[in-house]
Amino acid sequence: MSSIAIITARGGSKRIPRKNIRPFLGKPIIAYVIDAALQSGLFDEVMVSTDDDEIAAIARQYGASVPFLRKAETSDDYATTANVLAEVLHQYEQQKQTFTYACCLYPTAPFITATLLQQAFSTLTEKQFDTVYPVQQFSFPIQRAVLLRDSKVQWFQPEHALTRSQDLEPAYHDAGQFYFVNANTFQANQRLITDNSGGIVISEMEAHDIDNEADWTVAEFKYRLKHNYE
């Protein structure tokens, strides 16, 4: 039984240029993810999938391997995470190396910890899920969401207009950090999330999606607070 960590880090970030290697509180943001994967002790291989020579050099500097560069067709704006994961596993198979489990990690998720990865792996194997990934609870009940059309507010679910918030079932969303998968199952169906996927709940302080400059500032603030940075 062997496992691989695959950190997906293409060079063509549009909204935040060079996002995957931009300094986050003093070191490249991808370094936090590499460190967590290495410290977890779960992986026989921790690699970075990239099309960019500078990202590859920084990844190697922090202990990851980059045995090959990503192909052009999996480096554009339309390639999915599943496409990248499939390509990496196929490339390793061509080198006569296969894995029982694979974990696809996003390079701009500095809140990932070795402990969280270990928890996900335990859940994946003990419950025999196809995939396990972190989820966060929505801060407001989605059953009471509204939409806005020509300035007019309408309920998405009118039947819950008068339902107390505490009586509504909590809802969760993908935290956007990583997917731990059974490699054989993934290769058979090419899907990261299936009807047999599991989630592990994390708090709002344990993840932050980074899509723009404001997100970056908030993420650094949360990380300082969580880790008692000065």
PyMOL commands that set and color helices and strands:
alter all, ss='L'
color gray80, all
select helices_A, chain A and resi 19-21+29-40+53-61+72-74+81-94+114-126+142-144+158-160+165-167+183-189+204-206+213-226
alter helices_A, ss='H'
color red, helices_A
select strands_A, chain A and resi 3-8+23-24+27-28+45-49+101-105+131-137+146-149+152-155+172-174+178-182+197-201
alter strands_A, ss='S'
color yellow, strands_A
deselect
rebuild
show_as cartoon
